[in-house]
Amino acid sequence: MDMAEESTGISAVSIVRDMRTDQLNILWIVTLVGAGIIAWLSLLLVGEDMSQLGSILKPTLVLVIGSLATRGLLKRDLYQLSAWAFLLSHVLSVALFMASPIEVVADTAPFMFPMLISLAGLILTPVASVILFAISVLAIVATPWLLQGELLITPLRMGAITLSLVGTVLAVLTAGELYSVAAWSLVGYTKARERAEELRQSREALKRSLKVQEELNRRLRETNEELKIARAAADEANRLKGQFLANMSHELRTPLNVIMGFSETILNYPEMYDGVRLPEPYYQDMQQIFNSGQHLLHLINDILDLSRVEAGKLDLRLEEVDLKPIFEGTMSILIGLTKDKPIELIKDWPDDLPTVYADAVRIRQVIINLFSNAAKFTQEGHIALRARYDDKHVVVSVEDTGIGIAPEHHEAIFEEFRQVARYTGGQRNVGSGLGLTISKRLIDLQEGRIWVESELGKGATFHFELWRYDAWVAEHPEPQEHDKLRQVAPEHQREQT
Ligand code: ADP
């Protein structure tokens, strides 16, 4: 079995057999028709002399029976038998024709043999041709011998035998050809089938991947749809939250301003009450009311700031900023924050500190947040404000000698409402846990970063890094980027601390 047979399950032999079956199917029909014509011609030939009719009808009948037998055997899929039935019925018929008393018929009949022999090669094997040749020679020689009792080889019969021999040789050759043609067409057929199979498979694969693609597209559409709805809901929730916080802080600040205004007046401006001072026991409590009011105001401002950052509604004016005046201004606030404690304040920044790309108001807010933490958590030692720069950034640091922060809390303190130490040196930590969160968001918005270096008990240093203005411009050549105004919601008033 060769490669083509292995992959297709068919062989040259089976192709040849299929071709021969088709041929044989045609042949028996042709023979039937031929038999009909012979019968008709013989009726014309014999004319009045009915005695000779039998000698022609007998072989014709043999042909009809042979053809029907061929058909029956073919139907039963008995190819070899059917082919032999076909050939032998013809041989018998020819032999009967040879025995005909009509001389023309008897003389021409043997010339059918070469044709039968060639047919044998076509519908069976070359060997069948040879066998049929032998049978034909026997028939040509034996028939007259049986009929007349003598071996009479006429020149015509010699001619028939010679032609039969030629027919045999031709049959052997063409049958061989037939095999090679079949083998050749088999290779072509196999290749075509393989190609068709490949094509079918790749079409299937394409169909599958199209289906997958369709499914993915459908899911993408669904997800997009869901995303849209979710985003709309989130936007609405955020808007409501912002609205609520803005309203609430306004509502809270109005009575708070009344409380703080009156308590401050009572404490500091007795002339408003015709010089009558508050009795000492009340004075302390009034001071407490004022302090608590101030704390509450900080808290409200922090919450408002954070909600604005989160809603993306915080105004931010990013431009070229000189840090030194901000440093000076905030240092004076730090003096106020630490006045009761033995804390040295250190200023440490170079005179040629480059300008930065930032929002001056927000930088001030961050430094004040860091200062108030440093002042809150430091009882003695020093608090330093330092600044350093390289060719791209300026790093500002607030360093204290306070209680410090354990490394495992370095990340967490920048999260909302995180307080590591609630009590410091017996004094309650009065923060909101929002200062560092807001500071981090503000620095992030200014394309900077903030981090802490600290160990428990060894003080803490908060650093934040900002872009040098010249470096920022160099990296962002588009002019509109330089003094970018991040003003998402101009209707919001800027909060000043
Ligand atoms: P709070 O308003 O409580 O100070 P922050 O967000 O500013 O909120 O700080 C969060 C927590 O980080 C503080 O509660 C404190 O535990 C810790 N922390 C911040 N700054 C310092 C510091 N300089 N020294 C020690 N701990 C600090």
Residues whose N, C-alpha, C, O or C-beta is under 5 A from the ligand:
A	BS01	ADP	N373 A374 F377 G402 I403 G404 I405 I413 R418 Q419 V420 A421 G431 S432 G433 L434 G435 L436 T437 A460
